[in-house]
Structures are given as structure tokens and as C-alpha cells.
Amino acid sequence: MASKQRNIRVNSNRGRKEEVSKAIFAHQAVLAAMRSRDFHRLYILALLLVYCTLFYYFGELVDFAGWEALRWGFFYGVHDIHRLFFLAPIIYAGYVFGVKASVVITIVAVGICIPRALFISPFPDPVLRTVLFIIIAGIMGYLTATTRAKSERCSRLEVLVRSERDKLLGILERMEEGVLITGPDYRIRFMNPSMVRDFGEGIGSLCYEYLHKLDAPCDQICKLPNVISGTVEKWEYTFPDGRTYEVLASPYIDSDGAVCQFAMFRNITQRKKV
């Protein structure tokens, strides 16, 4: 009998501990949710809806409460101007939460505005005015959400392209062959350390001035127009100091969308001598 009572007390204590731990976990989860950025955004959205609703029905609230000092004619008109305030939560929802949130808040705004149009407004066509406004506001919220989504998508793509470009340039930095990226304006955009070691620093210079000390592009030497048009070129060139390089050039699209020339310089001077 004593052992049974002891087991009952142990099970009871264990159950209370589990309940306390669950309560603590739930409390921590609520606090974490309240600290999150989405909670504050929802709070702002709810406040916007509450303020817009109070403003929209302020005349009726004044009549109900009997506040004669606040009975202003502005609050008893056709309410076309008052409905404009609902643009704030609709556009905010579209900008922050996306298309679905914008549609939901537009529907909520319809539910708030329609009762006054059906049962309170003494002016002509109150329902038509309300419906037209809601359609326009919903379109504005939708456009805001889609524009925001496109902007974020473009930003993510730019970051991805920049990251991939940085990875590629990191690989080129470690290559033994010289690498030269030249823009369609003949300006050098990138040189790896091997190219700098053999020819010196030249980023931003014109390639024909940097490599060949010429005042203008030479059609017999330069393959840039052919390369940026989509062809792959391979040739050998011997510089005045006796060095011979095998050059392989192909098109390369830079992060700004410009079609450039990606050229790899391999020193074959010793092979030529042999």
C-alpha cells in the first residue's frame, strides 16, 4: 500500500514538472514570436486597420457617444476621402507581406466599408463608390506587391551573379597562365597575377596601348570584334622582346551584362625555341 502511494506521488510530481516545462516552453515561444520582425509588422498593420476604421466611422461614434464638441461636418460627407486612408494598410501589406496579404487586407477593407454604404450613408450610389475605391486600392496593393517581389528577385540575382563572378575570379587568380578580360570598349577589366607579372599592371588601360603600344586597334592583331560577336579565336603572337604567346579568346558576359573578351595567354617561348 505504501509503495502504491509512493508511486502515485512520484507520477503526480512528474506530471506537474512536465506541465511546468510545457508552460515555460510556451511562454518562451510567445516571447520569441513577439520579438520577431514579422510580429511587429503585423502589429503595425493591425494598428493601421484600427485607425482607419475609427476614422471612417468617427461621425457615427460621435453621434453614439453624444460628443457634441466633435460633431464636425467633415466626418458626415460621402466618405470618399475617408476611404483613401485604407490605401495605407493595403499598400503596406502588399509591400511587406506580398500579394496574398494585400488581397486579404483588401477583403477586410471591403468588410469594413460596406456596412456604412448599405445601412448608413444617405448619399447616392454609396455601394458603387465603395466598390470602385476597393478595386482601385486592390490594384495598387497588387502592383506594390509585385514590384516589391521583382525588386527582391533582381537583388537576389545580382548577389548570386556577383558571388559566382567572385568565385570565377578567385580561380583565375590562381592560374599559371595569364588571363585578360577586355570590354567591348577595349578597356581592360581584369588581369590575374600571372598576367601582371608578365606585362605589368594595366586594369583600366586600352588593350592595344597596354599590349602593343599602339594608338589605335590593329585589325591584323585584334580579334576583339570577332570574339564579342560570338566566335572563339586562337592565335600566336611574338612580342618585340622575343616572347611568344599562344592566345585563346572566347566571349564572356560580365556582371553588368556586357559581352567581353576572355583571353588566356600561354607563354610558349621555350617551345618555339626548341
N, C-alpha and C positions, 0 to 999 in steps of 0.2 A: 504493500500500500504506500509506504514511504517513497519507494523508488518510482512509483507511478506519479505521485505528486511532484517529485523532483523533476521528472521528465516533462511534466506539464509546465512547470515554471521555466525550465530551460527553453522549451519550444515557444513559450509566451515571450520571453526575453529576446529570443532570436527573431520572432515576428516583429516586435517593436523596433529592433535595430534595423531590420530591413525597411520598415516603414519610414524611419527617420532618415536612412540613407537615400531612399527614393525621394523624400521631400527635399533633402539637401540638393540632390541632383536636379530636381525640377526647378528649384529656386535658382541654382547656378545657370541652368539653361535659359530661364527667363531673363536673368541679368545679362547674359551674353547676347541674347536677342535684342534687348533694349539698348545695348551699347553698339550694336551693328549699324552700319551706314544705312541699310535698307529700312530699318525701323524708323530712323529719323526722317527719311524721305517719305515714308508712309504717314508719319505724324504730320509733316508739313502739308501733304496732300489732303489729309483729313481736316486740318485747320482751314485750308483754303475753301473746301466744300462747306464747312460750317459757317465761315464768314460770308461767303456768297449767298448761302441760304438765308441767313439773318438779314442781310442787306435787301434781298429780293422780297422778303415778307415783312420788312420793317414797318411799313404802314399798317398792316394788319395787326402786328404785335403792339403797336402804339394804341390802336383802337381797342384791342383786347385788354391792355393794361390801364387804359384811361390816362395816358401821359399827354395831356393837352399841350404842354410846352413843346413837345417834339412832333406835333402834328404839322409837318411841312408838306407843301404841295408837291414837292419833288418826288416823294415816295408814293404818290397816288396817280401817277401817269400811266401810260401804256406799257411801261416797264421794258421798252426796247433797250434803253441804256442800261437798266439794271441787269438785264441778261448778259450784257457784254462782260461782266465780271466773271462769268462762268468760263470764259476763254482761258483764264489763268490756270485753274486746275486741269482743264482738258489738255492744254498745251504742255503744262508741267508734267502730266502723266505720260504724254507721248514722248517728251524729251528724256525723261528719267527712266521710265519703265518699258517703253516701246509701244507697238501698235495695239496689242491686246489691252493694255492698261488704258490707252486713250479711248478705245471703244467702250470699255466698261464705264469709265467716268462720263463719257457722253451719254450712255444709257441712264446713269444715275442723275445726270443733269436734266434729262427728259422727265424722269420721275419727280424731280423737284419742281420743275417749271409747269408741268401740265395741270396740276390741281388748280393753280391760280387761273390759268387760261380757261378751264372748264367751269369753275364754280364761282370765281370771284370777280374777274375782270369784266367791267361794263362796256369796254371799248369794242369796236367792230373787229372781226376776224382775229381774235386772240390766239386761237389754236394755230391758224396758218402762220401768224407771225412767229410763234414759238417754234413750230416745225422748221420753218426756213432758217431761223437762227441756229437750231441744233444741227441741221445739215451742214451749214457753213462752218460751225465750230468743230464738228466731227471731221470735216475735210481738212481743216487747219491742223487739228491734232494728228491726223494720219500723216499729213505731209511733214510735220515736225518729226514724228517718229521715224519715218522712212529716211529723211535727210540725216537725222542723227545716226541711224544704223549704217547708212552708206559711208558717213564720215568715219565712224569707228572701224568699219571694214577696211577702208582705204588706209587708215592709220596702222592697222594690224599688218596689212600687206606691205606697207612701207618699212615697218620694223623687220618683217620677215625677209624682204629683199635686201635690206641693209645688213642683216645678220648673215645671210648667205654670201653676200659680197665680201664681208669681212672674213668669212671662212676661206673663200677662194683666194683672197689676197694674202691670207696667212700661209696658205700652201705655196703660193708664188714666191713669198718672201724666202722660203727655204729651198727653192730650186737652184740648181747649179747653173743652168742656162739663164741667159739674160732674157727678161720679159719686159716688153714695152707696150703700153696701151695708149693709142693715139686717137683723139677725137676727130670728127669729120671736118673740123676747122684746122687740122694739122697740129693742134696743141697736144703736148704730151700730158697725159692724165695720171699715169702710174709708171713707176720703174721699180724693179726689185733690186736688192743689194748687189746681185751679180752684174746687172746692167750698170749700176752706178760705179761699181769697181772698175769696169772695163772702159766706160765712156765718161764718167763724171756725172754729177747731179744735173738734171735737166727738166724736172717737172715744171710745166707751165711754158716751156720753150716750144718753138716751132720745130717739128721733127727734121725738116730739111736743113735748117740752120744748125741744129744740135748735132746731127749725124754727119752731114756732108758739107757744112759750111757754105751753103748756097743761099742766094737771096730770094729764090722762088722755087716751087716744086719742079722737079725734073721728071718728065713723063717716062724717060728711059729707065729711071731708077724706081720712082714711086709707084707702088701698087695700091695705094690707099683708095682711090676711086673704085677700082675693081673689087677690093675687099668689102667695102661698105655696101656695095651693090649686091653682095651675097656669094662671091666666089672665094675659094681658098687658093692662095698663091704660095709658091715655093721657089726660091732663087738663091743664088750665091753672090756675094759682093766682097770685093777686096778693097780695103781702105788704103789710102796713100801710105800709111805706115807699114804696110805689108801684111796686116792681119786679114784673114779671110773668114767670113761668117756665112753659115747656112741659115737662111731666114725662112721661117714658116709662119704665114699670116692667115688669119681667119676672122670672120665677123664676130663682134662681141657687143652685146647690148648692155650699156652701163645702167646704173641705178636711176639715172634721170631719163631713161628711155632712148638715149641717143645711140645710134649704131656706130661703133668704133672699130678700130683695127687692133686685134690682139696679135702681137708679133713675138716669136720666140727666136732668140739669137744664139746659135751654137757655134763656138769657136772651132774651126776645122783647119786652122793654120798648119799645125803639125802634120795632119793627114795629107794636106796638099803638098807639103814639102817632101814627104815620103813618096 
